[in-house]
């Protein structure tokens, strides 16, 4: 058997019905659409979301509230307790150091240090933002905070 010998089973393939090709064809005049009404006209069907005049589901469901600005800057939060656990005393904590400690995925990521936990090590923190309580804890431990201008 070769590829050119293959044929579909007898009766499995039918030719499509050609409508509107004269009365002698058996489906002339109205071409199977009936006399009048919506179904007899071109393009005369309702959309898939039409529910018989009932308010469509897409309009009945509640819409999502609020608005998110496309220019919003999402800061990665890092607590003082994580700095205590991951860094030695005297370390400069910046984007590269945070990436090396696997606290952020990218060194350019905007970071905000928050004040949860305790800090006993002297660290120099160079990040984008620091909360007031975190700054107080860093400076109380003898470290310093350097924010971008």
Short mmCIF file of the C-alpha atoms (twelve columns), coordinates in Angstrom:
data_MODEL
# 
_entry.id   MODEL 
# 
loop_
_atom_site.group_PDB 
_atom_site.id 
_atom_site.type_symbol 
_atom_site.label_atom_id 
_atom_site.label_alt_id 
_atom_site.label_comp_id 
_atom_site.label_asym_id 
_atom_site.label_seq_id 
_atom_site.Cartn_x 
_atom_site.Cartn_y 
_atom_site.Cartn_z 
_atom_site.pdbx_PDB_model_num 
ATOM 1   C CA . UNK A 1   0.000   0.000  0.000  1 
ATOM 2   C CA . UNK A 2   1.224   3.445  -0.948 1 
ATOM 3   C CA . UNK A 3   0.114   6.941  0.118  1 
ATOM 4   C CA . UNK A 4   -1.603  7.479  -3.206 1 
ATOM 5   C CA . UNK A 5   -3.707  4.341  -2.615 1 
ATOM 6   C CA . UNK A 6   -5.336  5.748  0.526  1 
ATOM 7   C CA . UNK A 7   -8.973  6.812  0.241  1 
ATOM 8   C CA . UNK A 8   -11.649 7.735  2.783  1 
ATOM 9   C CA . UNK A 9   -14.282 5.116  3.566  1 
ATOM 10  C CA . UNK A 10  -17.239 5.050  1.237  1 
ATOM 11  C CA . UNK A 11  -19.954 7.442  2.393  1 
ATOM 12  C CA . UNK A 12  -17.790 9.141  5.033  1 
ATOM 13  C CA . UNK A 13  -17.225 12.326 3.017  1 
ATOM 14  C CA . UNK A 14  -20.168 14.277 1.696  1 
ATOM 15  C CA . UNK A 15  -20.036 17.261 -0.613 1 
ATOM 16  C CA . UNK A 16  -21.502 20.407 0.944  1 
ATOM 17  C CA . UNK A 17  -25.031 21.497 0.090  1 
ATOM 18  C CA . UNK A 18  -24.966 24.347 -2.420 1 
ATOM 19  C CA . UNK A 19  -27.996 26.479 -1.639 1 
ATOM 20  C CA . UNK A 20  -29.562 29.273 -3.634 1 
ATOM 21  C CA . UNK A 21  -28.617 27.875 -7.034 1 
ATOM 22  C CA . UNK A 22  -32.082 27.674 -8.594 1 
ATOM 23  C CA . UNK A 23  -35.274 25.765 -7.864 1 
ATOM 24  C CA . UNK A 24  -34.236 22.704 -9.820 1 
ATOM 25  C CA . UNK A 25  -31.390 22.139 -7.342 1 
ATOM 26  C CA . UNK A 26  -33.939 21.521 -4.558 1 
ATOM 27  C CA . UNK A 27  -32.839 24.447 -2.402 1 
ATOM 28  C CA . UNK A 28  -33.506 27.504 -4.495 1 
ATOM 29  C CA . UNK A 29  -35.734 30.552 -3.888 1 
ATOM 30  C CA . UNK A 30  -35.374 30.914 -0.086 1 
ATOM 31  C CA . UNK A 31  -32.272 28.701 0.138  1 
ATOM 32  C CA . UNK A 32  -33.522 26.916 3.259  1 
ATOM 33  C CA . UNK A 33  -33.902 30.152 5.242  1 
ATOM 34  C CA . UNK A 34  -37.679 30.478 5.209  1 
ATOM 35  C CA . UNK A 35  -39.711 33.460 4.049  1 
ATOM 36  C CA . UNK A 36  -39.126 36.376 6.424  1 
ATOM 37  C CA . UNK A 37  -37.577 37.308 9.703  1 
ATOM 38  C CA . UNK A 38  -34.204 37.714 11.219 1 
ATOM 39  C CA . UNK A 39  -32.844 34.343 10.139 1 
ATOM 40  C CA . UNK A 40  -33.660 34.985 6.487  1 
ATOM 41  C CA . UNK A 41  -31.417 38.021 6.247  1 
ATOM 42  C CA . UNK A 42  -27.672 38.270 5.799  1 
ATOM 43  C CA . UNK A 43  -25.881 38.812 9.088  1 
ATOM 44  C CA . UNK A 44  -29.180 38.264 10.861 1 
ATOM 45  C CA . UNK A 45  -28.067 36.285 13.878 1 
ATOM 46  C CA . UNK A 46  -27.593 37.438 17.440 1 
ATOM 47  C CA . UNK A 47  -24.137 37.395 18.966 1 
ATOM 48  C CA . UNK A 48  -22.980 34.494 21.112 1 
ATOM 49  C CA . UNK A 49  -23.479 36.586 24.257 1 
ATOM 50  C CA . UNK A 50  -27.107 37.458 23.463 1 
ATOM 51  C CA . UNK A 51  -29.475 36.100 26.131 1 
ATOM 52  C CA . UNK A 52  -32.882 36.802 24.663 1 
ATOM 53  C CA . UNK A 53  -33.149 40.394 25.857 1 
ATOM 54  C CA . UNK A 54  -32.032 39.543 29.406 1 
ATOM 55  C CA . UNK A 55  -29.118 41.624 30.679 1 
ATOM 56  C CA . UNK A 56  -25.995 39.756 29.508 1 
ATOM 57  C CA . UNK A 57  -23.768 38.011 32.033 1 
ATOM 58  C CA . UNK A 58  -20.852 40.309 31.228 1 
ATOM 59  C CA . UNK A 59  -22.963 43.296 32.300 1 
ATOM 60  C CA . UNK A 60  -24.421 41.588 35.396 1 
ATOM 61  C CA . UNK A 61  -21.049 40.763 36.951 1 
ATOM 62  C CA . UNK A 62  -19.373 43.384 39.167 1 
ATOM 63  C CA . UNK A 63  -16.519 45.353 37.680 1 
ATOM 64  C CA . UNK A 64  -13.083 45.439 39.252 1 
ATOM 65  C CA . UNK A 65  -12.740 48.414 41.615 1 
ATOM 66  C CA . UNK A 66  -9.979  50.934 41.761 1 
ATOM 67  C CA . UNK A 67  -7.196  52.073 39.516 1 
ATOM 68  C CA . UNK A 68  -3.512  51.167 39.330 1 
ATOM 69  C CA . UNK A 69  -1.214  53.805 37.903 1 
ATOM 70  C CA . UNK A 70  1.164   52.523 35.211 1 
ATOM 71  C CA . UNK A 71  3.900   54.775 36.665 1 
ATOM 72  C CA . UNK A 72  3.560   53.437 40.215 1 
ATOM 73  C CA . UNK A 73  6.857   52.323 41.772 1 
ATOM 74  C CA . UNK A 74  6.601   49.052 43.700 1 
ATOM 75  C CA . UNK A 75  9.199   48.891 46.465 1 
ATOM 76  C CA . UNK A 76  10.488  45.544 47.719 1 
ATOM 77  C CA . UNK A 77  10.074  45.550 51.512 1 
ATOM 78  C CA . UNK A 78  13.013  44.338 53.605 1 
ATOM 79  C CA . UNK A 79  12.848  44.319 57.399 1 
ATOM 80  C CA . UNK A 80  15.653  45.250 59.776 1 
ATOM 81  C CA . UNK A 81  15.546  41.684 61.145 1 
ATOM 82  C CA . UNK A 82  16.572  40.349 57.699 1 
ATOM 83  C CA . UNK A 83  19.544  42.748 57.608 1 
ATOM 84  C CA . UNK A 84  20.535  41.482 61.076 1 
ATOM 85  C CA . UNK A 85  20.411  37.861 59.935 1 
ATOM 86  C CA . UNK A 86  22.126  38.202 56.548 1 
ATOM 87  C CA . UNK A 87  24.901  40.798 56.969 1 
ATOM 88  C CA . UNK A 88  28.053  41.094 59.085 1 
ATOM 89  C CA . UNK A 89  28.873  44.220 61.086 1 
ATOM 90  C CA . UNK A 90  30.433  47.024 59.043 1 
ATOM 91  C CA . UNK A 91  28.899  45.896 55.729 1 
ATOM 92  C CA . UNK A 92  27.606  48.368 53.148 1 
ATOM 93  C CA . UNK A 93  24.066  47.255 52.297 1 
ATOM 94  C CA . UNK A 94  23.215  48.310 48.735 1 
ATOM 95  C CA . UNK A 95  21.555  46.731 45.700 1 
ATOM 96  C CA . UNK A 96  24.496  44.458 44.901 1 
ATOM 97  C CA . UNK A 97  24.801  43.271 48.509 1 
ATOM 98  C CA . UNK A 98  21.051  42.612 48.719 1 
ATOM 99  C CA . UNK A 99  21.188  40.613 45.479 1 
ATOM 100 C CA . UNK A 100 24.165  38.613 46.744 1 
ATOM 101 C CA . UNK A 101 22.219  37.882 49.947 1 
ATOM 102 C CA . UNK A 102 19.248  36.811 47.741 1 
ATOM 103 C CA . UNK A 103 16.882  39.342 49.290 1 
ATOM 104 C CA . UNK A 104 16.110  40.895 45.881 1 
ATOM 105 C CA . UNK A 105 16.142  39.440 42.370 1 
ATOM 106 C CA . UNK A 106 17.769  42.426 40.674 1 
ATOM 107 C CA . UNK A 107 20.293  44.944 42.007 1 
ATOM 108 C CA . UNK A 108 18.336  47.838 40.398 1 
ATOM 109 C CA . UNK A 109 15.121  46.899 42.194 1 
ATOM 110 C CA . UNK A 110 13.666  49.714 44.374 1 
ATOM 111 C CA . UNK A 111 13.941  48.710 48.051 1 
ATOM 112 C CA . UNK A 112 12.408  50.074 51.243 1 
ATOM 113 C CA . UNK A 113 13.795  49.049 54.617 1 
ATOM 114 C CA . UNK A 114 11.118  48.607 57.286 1 
ATOM 115 C CA . UNK A 115 11.550  48.595 61.055 1 
ATOM 116 C CA . UNK A 116 10.289  45.145 62.075 1 
ATOM 117 C CA . UNK A 117 12.764  43.319 64.301 1 
ATOM 118 C CA . UNK A 118 15.913  44.337 66.139 1 
ATOM 119 C CA . UNK A 119 19.348  45.403 64.843 1 
ATOM 120 C CA . UNK A 120 22.594  45.111 66.827 1 
ATOM 121 C CA . UNK A 121 25.143  45.373 63.987 1 
ATOM 122 C CA . UNK A 122 26.656  48.548 62.610 1 
ATOM 123 C CA . UNK A 123 25.583  48.749 58.938 1 
ATOM 124 C CA . UNK A 124 25.730  51.413 56.222 1 
ATOM 125 C CA . UNK A 125 22.413  51.203 54.364 1 
ATOM 126 C CA . UNK A 126 22.215  52.648 50.825 1 
ATOM 127 C CA . UNK A 127 18.682  51.992 49.545 1 
ATOM 128 C CA . UNK A 128 15.846  53.965 47.955 1 
ATOM 129 C CA . UNK A 129 13.662  54.431 51.050 1 
ATOM 130 C CA . UNK A 130 13.841  53.767 54.786 1 
ATOM 131 C CA . UNK A 131 10.977  53.999 57.270 1 
ATOM 132 C CA . UNK A 132 11.409  56.286 60.275 1 
ATOM 133 C CA . UNK A 133 11.474  53.379 62.752 1 
ATOM 134 C CA . UNK A 134 14.062  51.487 60.654 1 
ATOM 135 C CA . UNK A 135 16.261  54.570 60.411 1 
ATOM 136 C CA . UNK A 136 16.110  55.039 64.181 1 
ATOM 137 C CA . UNK A 137 17.130  51.389 64.759 1 
ATOM 138 C CA . UNK A 138 20.007  51.545 62.250 1 
ATOM 139 C CA . UNK A 139 21.383  54.757 63.759 1 
ATOM 140 C CA . UNK A 140 20.897  53.452 67.319 1 
ATOM 141 C CA . UNK A 141 23.081  50.449 66.420 1 
ATOM 142 C CA . UNK A 142 25.826  52.824 65.234 1 
ATOM 143 C CA . UNK A 143 25.147  52.530 61.519 1 
ATOM 144 C CA . UNK A 144 24.112  55.167 59.021 1 
ATOM 145 C CA . UNK A 145 21.518  55.584 56.292 1 
ATOM 146 C CA . UNK A 146 22.405  57.063 52.894 1 
ATOM 147 C CA . UNK A 147 19.403  57.803 50.720 1 
ATOM 148 C CA . UNK A 148 19.618  58.927 47.082 1 
ATOM 149 C CA . UNK A 149 19.158  62.659 46.660 1 
# 
